[in-house]
Amino acid sequence: MAQLAPALQPAYDAVPNLDEILRDMLAQALAVWPQISLPADVFLGFVAERLPATQPPEEALGGLFVTDLFLACACARQDRRALEAFERDFAAEIARGVTAMAGDEIRGDDFKQEVRHKLFMGKPPAGPKIAEYSGRGSLRRWVRITARRTYIDIMRVQQRGPEILVGDEIVSERASENDPELAYVKARYSDEFRTAFTGALATLSTRQRNLMRHHFVHRLRFDEIAGIYRVHRATIARWIADARAALLERTRMILREQISVEGSELDSIMRVVTADIDVTVSRLLKRQAL
């Protein structure tokens, strides 16, 4: 009760059989993990911190994945037997989480070790990621999602080149680092570029923006997006290519109207737009509810 949020305490104090419910939860957890020594008050405090304010007490407690939560609590405390149990029963979920997204190289030992470090060590001040598990979904699914997000973070770091600010948006520097002409164009037309690209993105259909968000922000493969829309992956590839082409064409039209340029100068500007499109689309779609 001391670990509950003050606003929740009256409702849980009014549950007539709360002691019995909690004893049953402990018994269920210990029946599955008899080798793990975890003090009852520590586990129940871990549970109390995760109870939502939006559900009645019996419903909230009944909806917990109790045995998974017990293991997560013990792992967060660096219990050796709990970590061994996780390795035996859950470690395979790390590879399964990215099976559809990555090749064998990302599912190698280095990547698995990166996920393990995130789960059980973490970085200050956040600490181990496993301590964030809420118990309101299966631990297997939660581990797969964590592995997937770790993979996406790694890919973003690996694919991100040197960056500069263009107005309010961050755009890759790679396109102009060896080309003085492009560097000049980027500096000269930064505000116009930002306005044109944002305006062009806003003219895309909802489906086109969602496709680009799946592809550029969430880093989903064509076959994964195909599963969402229930079409063939070749259809997704064509839709994304069409959306990209429409985005570039509309950006070109807006720029032509804004700055009244034609010919080689407009071509130079569009070279910047084309080179930076992946990074810029990702940034815009993350920041704007277009």
C-alpha positions as CSV (number, residue, x, y, z in Angstrom):
1,M,0.0,0.0,0.0
2,A,2.9,2.4,0.7
3,Q,4.1,2.0,-2.9
4,L,0.8,2.9,-4.4
5,A,0.1,6.4,-5.7
6,P,-1.8,8.3,-3.0
7,A,-4.8,8.7,-5.2
8,L,-5.1,4.9,-5.6
9,Q,-4.8,3.9,-2.0
10,P,-8.4,4.4,-0.9
11,A,-9.7,2.2,-3.8
12,Y,-7.2,-0.6,-3.0
13,D,-7.8,-0.3,0.7
14,A,-11.5,-0.9,0.1
15,V,-10.9,-4.3,-1.7
16,P,-12.1,-6.8,0.9
17,N,-9.9,-9.7,-0.3
18,L,-6.8,-7.8,-1.3
19,D,-4.5,-9.9,0.9
20,E,-5.8,-13.1,-0.7
21,I,-5.3,-11.7,-4.3
22,L,-1.8,-10.7,-3.5
23,R,-1.0,-14.0,-1.9
24,D,-2.3,-15.8,-5.0
25,M,-0.1,-13.6,-7.2
26,L,2.9,-14.5,-5.2
27,A,2.1,-18.2,-5.2
28,Q,1.6,-18.1,-9.0
29,A,5.0,-16.4,-9.5
30,L,6.9,-18.7,-7.2
31,A,5.3,-21.8,-8.8
32,V,6.8,-20.8,-12.1
33,W,10.1,-19.4,-10.8
34,P,10.9,-21.4,-7.6
35,Q,14.6,-20.9,-8.1
36,I,14.3,-17.1,-7.8
37,S,14.6,-15.5,-4.4
38,L,12.7,-12.2,-4.5
39,P,11.3,-10.7,-1.2
40,A,7.5,-10.4,-1.3
41,D,7.6,-6.7,-0.3
42,V,10.0,-5.9,-3.2
43,F,7.8,-7.7,-5.8
44,L,4.5,-6.2,-4.5
45,G,6.1,-2.8,-4.5
46,F,7.1,-3.3,-8.1
47,V,3.5,-4.3,-8.9
48,A,2.1,-1.3,-7.0
49,E,4.2,1.2,-9.0
50,R,2.7,-0.2,-12.2
51,L,-1.0,-0.2,-11.4
52,P,-3.0,2.2,-13.6
53,A,-5.4,4.8,-12.3
54,T,-7.9,4.1,-15.1
55,Q,-9.0,0.6,-14.0
56,P,-10.8,-0.8,-10.9
57,P,-8.3,-2.6,-8.6
58,E,-9.6,-6.1,-9.3
59,E,-9.5,-5.5,-13.0
60,A,-6.0,-4.0,-12.9
61,L,-4.5,-6.8,-10.8
62,G,-6.3,-9.5,-12.8
63,G,-4.9,-8.1,-16.0
64,L,-1.2,-8.4,-15.0
65,F,1.1,-11.0,-16.5
66,V,2.2,-11.9,-13.0
67,T,4.9,-14.4,-13.7
68,D,6.5,-12.2,-16.3
69,L,6.4,-9.3,-14.0
70,F,8.1,-11.3,-11.2
71,L,10.9,-12.3,-13.5
72,A,11.3,-8.7,-14.8
73,C,11.5,-7.4,-11.2
74,A,14.2,-9.9,-10.3
75,C,16.2,-9.2,-13.5
76,A,16.0,-5.5,-12.7
77,R,17.7,-6.3,-9.4
78,Q,20.4,-8.2,-11.1
79,D,19.3,-11.5,-9.6
80,R,21.7,-14.2,-11.1
81,R,19.1,-16.9,-11.3
82,A,16.6,-14.6,-12.8
83,L,19.1,-13.5,-15.5
84,E,19.8,-17.2,-16.2
85,A,16.1,-17.9,-16.6
86,F,15.7,-15.0,-18.9
87,E,18.6,-16.2,-21.0
88,R,17.1,-19.6,-21.2
89,D,13.5,-18.8,-21.9
90,F,13.4,-15.3,-23.4
91,A,16.7,-14.5,-25.1
92,A,15.5,-15.9,-28.5
93,E,12.9,-13.2,-28.6
94,I,15.7,-10.7,-29.3
95,A,16.4,-12.2,-32.7
96,R,12.7,-12.8,-33.4
97,G,12.0,-9.1,-32.9
98,V,14.1,-8.1,-35.9
99,T,13.7,-11.2,-38.1
100,A,11.6,-9.4,-40.7
101,M,13.7,-6.2,-40.6
102,A,17.3,-7.1,-40.8
103,G,19.9,-9.5,-42.2
104,D,21.9,-12.0,-40.2
105,E,24.6,-9.5,-39.4
106,I,22.2,-7.4,-37.2
107,R,21.0,-10.5,-35.4
108,G,24.6,-11.5,-34.5
109,D,26.1,-11.6,-31.1
110,D,27.1,-7.9,-31.0
111,F,23.5,-6.8,-31.5
112,K,22.1,-9.3,-29.0
113,Q,24.7,-8.1,-26.5
114,E,23.6,-4.5,-27.2
115,V,20.0,-5.4,-26.3
116,R,21.0,-7.3,-23.2
117,H,23.0,-4.3,-22.0
118,K,20.0,-2.1,-22.6
119,L,17.7,-4.5,-20.8
120,F,19.8,-5.2,-17.7
121,M,22.3,-2.3,-17.4
122,G,21.0,0.7,-19.3
123,K,22.5,4.2,-19.0
124,P,22.2,6.6,-16.1
125,P,19.8,8.0,-15.0
126,A,17.3,5.7,-16.7
127,G,18.8,2.4,-15.6
128,P,17.9,-1.0,-16.9
129,K,15.1,-1.0,-19.5
130,I,13.6,-4.2,-18.0
131,A,12.5,-2.1,-15.0
132,E,10.1,-0.3,-17.4
133,Y,8.1,-3.4,-18.2
134,S,4.5,-2.8,-17.0
135,G,3.2,-6.3,-16.9
136,R,0.2,-5.4,-19.0
137,G,1.4,-7.4,-22.0
138,S,3.5,-10.5,-22.3
139,L,7.2,-10.2,-21.6
140,R,8.0,-12.1,-24.8
141,R,6.2,-9.5,-27.0
142,W,7.8,-6.6,-24.9
143,V,11.3,-8.0,-25.5
144,R,10.7,-8.3,-29.2
145,I,9.5,-4.7,-29.4
146,T,12.5,-3.5,-27.4
147,A,14.9,-5.4,-29.7
148,R,13.2,-3.9,-32.7
149,R,13.4,-0.4,-31.3
150,T,17.1,-0.9,-30.5
151,Y,17.7,-2.1,-34.0
152,I,16.0,1.1,-35.4
153,D,18.1,3.3,-33.1
154,I,21.3,1.6,-34.3
155,M,20.4,1.9,-37.9
156,R,19.6,5.6,-37.5
157,V,23.0,6.2,-35.9
158,Q,24.8,4.2,-38.7
159,Q,23.0,5.9,-41.5
160,R,23.2,9.5,-40.1
161,G,26.0,11.5,-41.7
162,P,27.2,14.9,-40.6
163,E,24.2,17.2,-40.3
164,I,23.5,20.9,-40.5
165,L,20.6,23.1,-39.7
166,V,18.5,24.4,-42.6
167,G,15.9,26.7,-41.1
168,D,14.1,24.6,-38.5
169,E,14.9,21.3,-40.1
170,I,18.1,19.1,-39.9
171,V,19.3,18.1,-43.3
172,S,22.2,15.7,-44.2
173,E,25.4,17.5,-45.1
174,R,26.6,14.6,-47.3
175,A,25.1,16.0,-50.4
176,S,27.2,19.2,-50.4
177,E,30.3,18.4,-48.4
178,N,32.4,17.9,-51.6
179,D,30.4,20.2,-53.9
180,P,30.8,24.0,-53.4
181,E,28.0,24.7,-55.8
182,L,25.5,22.6,-53.8
183,A,26.9,24.1,-50.5
184,Y,26.2,27.6,-51.9
185,V,22.7,26.7,-53.0
186,K,21.8,25.1,-49.6
187,A,23.0,28.2,-47.8
188,R,21.4,30.7,-50.2
189,Y,17.9,29.1,-50.4
190,S,17.6,27.4,-47.0
191,D,14.3,29.2,-46.0
192,E,12.8,28.7,-49.4
193,F,13.8,25.1,-49.4
194,R,12.2,24.4,-46.0
195,T,8.9,26.2,-46.9
196,A,8.6,24.4,-50.3
197,F,9.4,21.0,-48.9
198,T,7.0,21.4,-46.0
199,G,4.3,22.7,-48.3
200,A,4.8,19.9,-50.8
201,L,4.6,17.2,-48.1
202,A,1.3,18.6,-46.9
203,T,-0.2,18.2,-50.4
204,L,0.3,14.4,-50.3
205,S,-2.6,12.2,-49.6
206,T,-3.0,10.7,-46.1
207,R,-2.0,7.3,-47.5
208,Q,1.1,8.7,-49.2
209,R,2.2,10.4,-45.9
210,N,1.5,7.2,-43.9
211,L,3.5,5.1,-46.4
212,M,6.4,7.5,-46.2
213,R,6.2,7.5,-42.4
214,H,6.3,3.7,-42.3
215,H,9.2,3.7,-44.7
216,F,11.4,6.6,-43.6
217,V,10.5,7.0,-39.9
218,H,9.6,3.5,-38.7
219,R,12.1,1.9,-41.2
220,L,9.7,-0.8,-42.1
221,R,10.6,-3.1,-45.0
222,F,8.3,-3.2,-48.1
223,D,7.0,-6.7,-47.1
224,E,6.1,-5.4,-43.6
225,I,4.2,-2.4,-45.0
226,A,2.5,-4.8,-47.5
227,G,1.2,-6.7,-44.5
228,I,-0.4,-3.6,-43.1
229,Y,-2.2,-2.7,-46.4
230,R,-2.8,-6.4,-47.4
231,V,-1.2,-5.9,-50.8
232,H,1.9,-7.3,-52.6
233,R,5.3,-5.8,-51.6
234,A,5.7,-4.7,-55.3
235,T,2.6,-2.6,-54.9
236,I,4.1,-0.9,-51.8
237,A,7.3,-0.2,-53.7
238,R,5.4,1.4,-56.5
239,W,3.2,3.5,-54.1
240,I,6.3,4.8,-52.2
241,A,8.1,5.6,-55.5
242,D,5.0,7.4,-56.7
243,A,4.7,9.4,-53.4
244,R,8.4,10.3,-53.6
245,A,8.1,11.5,-57.2
246,A,5.0,13.5,-56.4
247,L,6.8,15.1,-53.4
248,L,9.8,16.1,-55.5
249,E,7.7,17.4,-58.4
250,R,5.5,19.5,-56.0
251,T,8.6,20.9,-54.2
252,R,10.0,21.9,-57.6
253,M,6.8,23.7,-58.5
254,I,6.6,25.6,-55.2
255,L,10.3,26.6,-55.5
256,R,9.8,27.8,-59.0
257,E,7.0,30.1,-57.8
258,Q,8.8,31.2,-54.7
259,I,12.1,32.2,-56.1
260,S,11.4,32.6,-59.8
261,V,14.3,30.5,-61.0
262,E,14.6,28.2,-63.9
263,G,17.2,26.1,-65.7
264,S,20.5,25.1,-64.1
265,E,19.9,27.0,-60.9
266,L,16.6,25.2,-60.2
267,D,18.3,21.9,-61.2
268,S,21.0,22.6,-58.6
269,I,18.4,23.3,-55.9
270,M,16.6,20.1,-56.8
271,R,19.8,18.2,-56.5
272,V,20.0,19.3,-52.8
273,V,16.3,18.4,-52.3
274,T,16.8,14.9,-53.9
275,A,20.0,14.2,-52.0
276,D,18.4,15.1,-48.6
277,I,14.9,13.7,-49.1
278,D,15.2,10.6,-46.9
279,V,16.5,12.5,-43.8
280,T,14.2,15.5,-44.4
281,V,11.1,13.4,-44.8
282,S,11.9,11.5,-41.6
283,R,12.4,14.7,-39.6
284,L,9.3,16.4,-40.9
285,L,7.0,13.4,-40.3
286,K,8.3,12.9,-36.8
287,R,7.7,16.5,-35.9
288,Q,4.5,17.3,-37.7
289,A,1.0,15.8,-37.6
290,L,0.6,16.1,-41.3
